[in-house]
Amino acid sequence: MFVPRKVADNYREMINSIGFYPSLLSIAFLTFAVITMSVEYMPIIEKLKSFISVVLVDSAENARTVLSTLAGSIISLTVFSFSMVMVVLNSASASLSPRVVPGLITRKSHQLVLGFYLGSIIYSVIMLININKLENGAMAIPALGVLFALIFGLISLGLFVFFIHSISRAIQVDNVLNGLFSQTKSEIKTIIKSQQEAPLKNLPDFTDWYSINSQTEGYYKGVHTDKLCALLSTEEIELYITVKQGYFTVKGYPFLKCNKDISSNDELITKILSCFIFYIEEYISDHYRYGLTQISEIAVKAMSPGINDPGTAVKAIDMLSILLIKRLSISDINYSFKHSKDTPLLYIHETRFDELLHDNFTPLRNYAKGDAYVMTNVLEAFKNILFVAHENSAARESLFNYLNAIVDDINEHVTNEYDRQEINNMLKSIARISEQQGDNLLTRFKRQ
């Protein structure tokens, strides 16, 4: 079924909103309140209430007091909790990286807690307005509903304790880094597993394929693979995405290639382009590259004078090295066999290894090039990657090209003899892995 791009974009924005799960839970609680009132005075429910009368309110005044207290108290918890969320987001943006904010906003546990608060308030208010005076002067008291409201209030207190604990941990840099690392590693493993389960020996020559131009501008962040492959299977065509994720496209830019000329079929082109996702935020679930970027930016932020936390920078560097080692197992051209058995219908341009080195280490190298401690750990990270990639000629060439840039910066900004000796020892360790290129590095380093 064809879904217009505007609808798809709005859906994406909606599900990643901080109010998405709270809205769903509010509707669920409202529905439960209606159901409760529908069965409250049924004969079988009246019999049940007679067995549990000890925990039920026995007067309209008590019911109003309980419900009013619950609604007011939970409103206070909600206001405080939302305030804490805003404080955490501001702190994360200032001390970590603005790009980690979307991940904190969309954390389901926090949204579910806030949604439970709102739902409990709605439920209590519905019960409160259903305390009515009957024609014979008696009061219709939703005693069972009041009991549920009381239970929801007690659960809200427990969730409040959990929320304070969770939100205080969410802003700790170690927890943020560990979360980013785990998510990114998981995304890389998913791609590795898919390529190993369905290996591709020969890639087609995309040179002669026909270009498809973008009809919008924005950051290309991903594609609805299943939906697009189903369309490609129906039309019996193959598609290649020529740009890496995160690339900014403008109208008319040829960011797709097709094995058939479909330039005259505007309806088909529109359907194909509607499968692509354009927005600003960076979610690791879209691509592992965003996780690498966020870890790198936290490292850069840690080296700023206002924070001055080289330990965090070194931990982030170590994480980057592990993730880049995992990345070595991924082909530069990814593909999808969805809706196809013989050949892939969709080919995706993965960010090349040398591009990942440049994008993630250049900001850190430029910011910390005068810090011998951090630069020594950068060299150690490259040594570890080289140890795994020593038989991968392309990766080894990219690593040594970048190491030359690192050594040039060290020569210019690190002049202390002790620091230079430590760096020299690290370069000797690199030279033991690859003698010829390592010796060239040592020669380049000693040249002042």
C-alpha positions in Angstrom: 0.0 0.0 0.0 1.4 3.4 -1.0 1.9 5.8 2.0 2.7 9.4 1.1 6.0 10.6 2.4 4.4 13.4 4.5 2.4 10.8 6.4 5.4 8.6 6.9 7.5 11.5 8.2 4.7 12.5 10.6 4.4 9.0 11.9 8.1 8.9 12.5 8.0 12.1 14.4 5.0 11.0 16.4 6.4 7.6 17.6 9.7 9.3 18.7 7.8 12.0 20.6 8.1 12.1 24.4 4.3 12.2 24.5 3.6 9.1 22.4 3.4 6.4 25.1 1.9 8.7 27.7 -0.9 9.4 25.2 -1.5 5.7 24.6 -1.6 4.9 28.3 -3.9 7.8 28.9 -6.4 6.4 26.4 -6.0 3.0 27.9 -6.8 4.3 31.4 -9.7 6.3 30.1 -11.1 3.1 28.5 -10.6 1.1 31.7 -12.5 3.8 33.6 -15.4 3.6 31.3 -15.4 -0.2 31.6 -15.2 0.0 35.4 -18.2 2.3 35.5 -20.1 0.0 33.2 -19.7 -3.1 35.5 -19.6 -1.3 38.8 -23.2 -1.9 39.8 -23.8 -5.2 38.2 -25.1 -7.9 40.6 -22.1 -10.1 40.4 -19.8 -7.1 41.1 -22.0 -6.2 44.1 -21.5 -9.7 45.5 -17.7 -9.3 45.0 -17.7 -6.0 46.8 -19.5 -7.5 49.7 -16.6 -10.0 50.2 -13.9 -7.2 50.1 -15.9 -4.5 51.8 -13.0 -4.0 54.3 -10.9 -2.3 51.6 -13.7 -0.3 50.1 -14.9 3.2 51.0 -18.3 3.3 52.7 -19.3 6.9 52.1 -19.3 9.5 49.4 -17.3 11.9 51.5 -14.5 9.4 52.0 -14.5 8.6 48.3 -14.2 12.2 47.3 -11.4 12.7 49.8 -9.4 9.7 48.6 -9.9 10.5 44.9 -9.1 14.2 45.3 -5.9 13.4 47.3 -4.8 10.9 44.8 -5.4 13.2 41.8 -3.6 16.1 43.4 -0.7 14.0 44.6 -0.1 12.3 41.3 -0.3 15.7 39.5 2.6 16.9 41.8 4.6 13.7 40.9 4.0 14.3 37.2 5.1 18.0 37.3 8.2 17.1 39.3 9.0 14.2 36.9 8.6 16.2 33.8 10.8 18.9 35.3 13.5 16.3 36.0 13.3 15.2 32.4 13.9 18.7 31.2 16.9 19.1 33.6 18.4 15.9 32.3 18.0 16.8 28.7 19.6 20.2 29.3 22.4 18.7 31.2 23.0 16.0 28.5 23.0 18.6 25.8 25.5 20.8 27.6 27.9 18.2 29.0 27.6 15.2 26.6 26.3 15.9 23.1 23.1 17.3 21.7 22.7 14.2 19.6 22.2 11.9 22.6 19.1 13.9 23.5 16.7 12.1 21.1 17.7 8.8 22.6 17.0 10.0 26.1 13.6 11.4 25.1 12.5 8.2 23.5 13.6 6.0 26.4 10.4 3.9 26.8 10.8 3.3 30.6 10.5 7.1 31.3 7.6 7.5 28.9 5.7 4.6 30.5 6.1 6.1 33.9 4.9 9.5 32.8 2.0 7.8 30.9 1.0 5.8 34.1 0.9 9.1 36.0 -1.3 10.8 33.5 -3.6 7.7 33.2 -3.9 7.5 37.0 -5.0 11.1 37.1 -7.6 10.6 34.4 -8.9 7.5 36.1 -9.2 9.3 39.4 -11.0 12.2 37.9 -13.5 9.9 36.0 -14.3 8.1 39.3 -14.7 11.5 41.1 -17.3 12.8 38.7 -19.3 9.5 39.0 -20.1 9.9 42.6 -23.8 10.8 42.1 -26.9 11.3 44.3 -29.7 8.9 43.4 -33.4 9.8 43.4 -34.1 8.1 46.7 -31.4 10.2 48.4 -28.7 7.5 48.5 -25.3 8.0 47.0 -23.9 6.0 44.0 -20.3 5.3 45.1 -18.0 3.6 42.6 -16.3 1.8 45.5 -14.5 -0.7 43.2 -13.3 2.2 41.0 -12.0 4.0 44.1 -10.1 0.9 45.1 -8.4 0.7 41.6 -7.6 4.4 41.9 -5.9 3.8 45.2 -3.9 0.8 43.8 -2.8 3.0 40.9 -1.7 5.7 43.3 0.4 3.2 45.3 2.0 1.9 42.1 2.7 5.5 41.1 4.7 6.0 44.3 6.8 3.0 43.5 7.3 4.2 39.9 8.3 7.6 41.2 11.2 6.0 43.1 12.2 4.0 40.1 12.0 7.1 37.9 14.3 9.2 40.2 16.8 6.3 40.2 16.6 5.8 36.4 16.8 9.5 35.5 19.8 10.0 37.8 21.6 7.2 36.2 20.6 8.3 32.7 22.8 11.4 32.9 25.9 9.6 34.1 28.5 9.7 31.3 29.6 6.0 31.9 26.0 4.8 31.6 25.4 6.9 28.4 28.6 5.6 26.8 27.8 2.0 27.8 24.3 2.3 26.3 25.6 3.8 23.1 28.3 1.2 22.8 25.9 -1.7 23.3 23.3 -0.4 20.9 25.9 0.4 18.2 27.6 -3.0 18.6 24.2 -4.7 18.3 23.4 -2.9 15.1 26.8 -3.9 13.6 26.3 -7.5 14.6 22.9 -7.5 12.9 24.4 -6.4 9.6 27.3 -8.9 9.9 24.8 -11.7 10.7 22.6 -10.8 7.7 25.6 -10.7 5.3 26.9 -14.0 6.6 23.5 -15.8 6.3 23.1 -14.6 2.7 26.6 -14.0 1.3 27.0 -12.2 -2.0 29.9 -13.2 -4.2 29.6 -10.8 -7.1 28.3 -7.2 -7.1 26.8 -5.7 -10.2 28.4 -2.9 -12.0 26.4 0.2 -11.0 28.2 2.5 -13.4 25.7 2.0 -16.2 22.6 2.1 -14.0 20.1 4.9 -14.4 20.0 7.8 -11.9 17.0 8.8 -9.9 17.0 12.3 -8.5 15.8 13.4 -5.1 12.5 15.3 -5.0 13.1 16.8 -1.6 15.9 18.2 0.5 17.1 16.9 3.9 19.3 14.5 5.7 18.9 10.9 4.4 18.6 8.8 7.5 17.3 5.5 6.4 14.8 3.5 4.3 11.8 1.3 4.9 13.6 -1.8 3.6 10.7 -4.2 3.6 8.3 -1.8 2.0 10.8 -0.8 -0.7 11.8 -4.4 -1.5 8.2 -5.4 -1.9 7.7 -2.6 -4.4 10.9 -3.5 -6.2 9.9 -7.1 -6.4 6.5 -6.2 -7.9 8.1 -3.9 -10.5 11.0 -6.4 -11.1 13.7 -3.8 -10.7 16.8 -3.4 -8.6 18.0 -0.2 -6.8 21.3 1.1 -5.4 21.5 3.9 -2.8 24.6 5.8 -3.8 25.0 8.0 -0.7 25.8 7.1 2.9 23.3 7.6 5.7 23.3 11.1 7.2 24.1 12.7 3.8 22.3 15.9 3.1 20.5 15.8 -0.3 19.0 18.7 -2.2 16.2 18.6 -4.9 17.5 17.1 -8.1 20.5 15.3 -6.5 21.0 11.8 -8.0 21.1 9.7 -4.9 19.6 6.5 -6.3 20.5 4.3 -9.3 18.1 1.7 -10.9 19.0 -1.1 -13.3 16.1 -0.1 -15.6 15.2 3.3 -16.9 12.0 4.4 -15.1 12.4 8.1 -15.6 9.1 8.3 -17.5 7.1 6.6 -14.7 6.6 9.4 -12.2 4.2 7.5 -10.1 6.7 4.7 -9.5 9.5 7.1 -8.7 7.2 8.8 -6.2 6.4 5.5 -4.5 10.1 4.6 -4.4 11.1 7.9 -2.9 8.3 7.7 -0.3 10.1 4.7 1.3 13.1 6.9 2.3 13.4 8.6 5.7 14.5 12.3 6.0 14.7 14.0 9.4 17.3 15.7 11.6 17.6 13.4 14.7 20.2 10.6 14.8 18.9 7.3 16.2 21.3 4.4 16.5 18.5 2.0 15.5 18.6 3.6 12.0 22.4 3.0 11.5 25.4 2.1 13.6 27.3 5.2 12.2 25.2 7.4 14.4 26.3 5.6 17.5 30.0 6.0 16.5 29.4 9.7 15.9 27.7 10.2 19.3 30.5 8.4 21.1 33.1 10.5 19.3 31.3 13.8 20.2 31.2 12.8 23.9 34.9 12.3 23.7 35.4 15.7 22.1 33.1 17.3 24.7 35.0 15.7 27.5 38.2 17.4 26.3 36.7 20.9 26.4 38.1 23.3 29.1 34.8 23.5 30.9 34.6 19.7 31.5 38.3 18.6 31.2 37.7 14.9 31.6 40.4 13.0 29.6 39.4 9.7 31.3 36.0 9.8 29.6 37.7 10.7 26.3 40.0 7.7 26.6 37.1 5.3 27.4 35.2 6.6 24.3 38.3 6.1 22.2 38.6 2.5 23.4 35.0 1.9 22.5 35.4 3.4 19.0 38.4 1.0 18.4 36.3 -2.0 19.4 33.4 -0.9 17.2 35.7 -0.2 14.2 37.2 -3.6 14.6 33.7 -5.1 14.3 33.0 -2.9 11.3 35.9 -4.6 9.4 33.6 -7.6 8.9 31.0 -5.6 7.0 31.2 -5.1 3.2 31.3 -1.6 1.9 28.2 -2.4 -0.2 25.3 -3.8 1.9 22.3 -5.5 0.3 18.9 -6.9 1.1 17.4 -10.2 -0.1 13.9 -9.4 1.2 11.2 -10.5 -1.2 13.9 -12.1 -3.4 15.7 -15.5 -3.4 18.2 -15.3 -6.2 19.7 -11.8 -6.2 19.3 -8.8 -3.9 16.8 -6.1 -4.9 18.3 -3.4 -2.9 22.0 -2.3 -2.5 23.1 0.1 0.1 26.3 2.2 0.2 27.9 1.7 3.6 30.1 4.3 5.0 33.7 3.3 4.1 36.2 2.4 6.7 38.4 5.4 5.9 35.4 7.7 6.1 34.6 6.4 9.5 38.1 7.0 10.7 38.0 10.6 9.3 34.5 11.4 10.7 35.0 10.1 14.2 38.7 10.8 14.9 39.3 14.1 13.1 37.3 16.3 15.6 39.0 14.5 18.5 42.5 14.8 16.9 42.0 18.5 16.2 40.8 19.2 19.7 43.2 17.0 21.7 46.3 17.1 19.5 48.3 18.9 22.2 47.3 16.4 24.9 50.0 13.7 24.9 47.9 11.4 27.2 44.9 11.3 24.8 47.0 11.1 21.7 48.9 8.2 23.1 45.6 6.4 23.6 44.5 7.2 20.1 47.7 5.6 18.8 47.0 2.6 21.0 43.5 2.3 19.6 44.9 2.3 16.1 47.5 -0.3 17.2 44.6 -2.6 18.3 42.7 -2.1 15.1 45.9 -2.8 13.1 46.4 -6.0 15.1 43.1 -7.3 13.9 43.2 -5.8 10.4 46.9 -6.6 9.5 45.7 -8.9 6.7 43.1 -6.4 5.3 45.3 -4.3 2.9 42.6 -1.6 2.3 41.9 -1.1 6.0 45.6 -1.1 6.8 46.3 1.5 4.2 43.5 3.7 5.6 44.9 3.3 9.1 48.4 4.3 8.2 47.3 7.2 6.1 45.5 8.5 9.1 48.3 7.7 11.4 50.5 10.0 9.3 48.1 12.8 10.0 48.2 12.0 13.7 52.0 12.0 13.8 52.2 15.3 11.9 50.0 16.9 14.6 52.0 15.4 17.4 55.2 16.7 15.9 53.8 20.2 15.8 52.1 20.3 19.2 53.8 17.8 21.6 57.3 19.1 22.4 58.0 17.7 25.9 60.7 15.0 25.6 59.0 12.7 28.1 55.7 12.8 26.3 57.5 12.2 23.0 59.3 9.2 24.4 56.0 7.6 25.4 54.6 8.3 22.0 57.7 6.8 20.4 57.2 3.6 22.4 53.7 3.3 21.1 54.8 3.9 17.5 57.4 1.1 18.0 54.5 -1.2 19.0 52.7 -0.3 15.8 55.9 -0.9 13.8 56.1 -4.5 15.2 52.7 -5.2 13.6 53.6 -3.8 10.2 57.3 -3.2 9.9 57.7 -1.2 6.7 54.8 1.2 7.2 55.6 1.4 11.0 59.2 2.2 10.3 58.1 5.1 8.0 55.9 6.4 10.9 58.9 6.3 13.3 61.0 8.2 10.7 58.3 10.7 10.3 57.9 11.2 14.0 61.6 11.8 14.7 61.7 14.4 12.0 61.4 17.8 13.8 
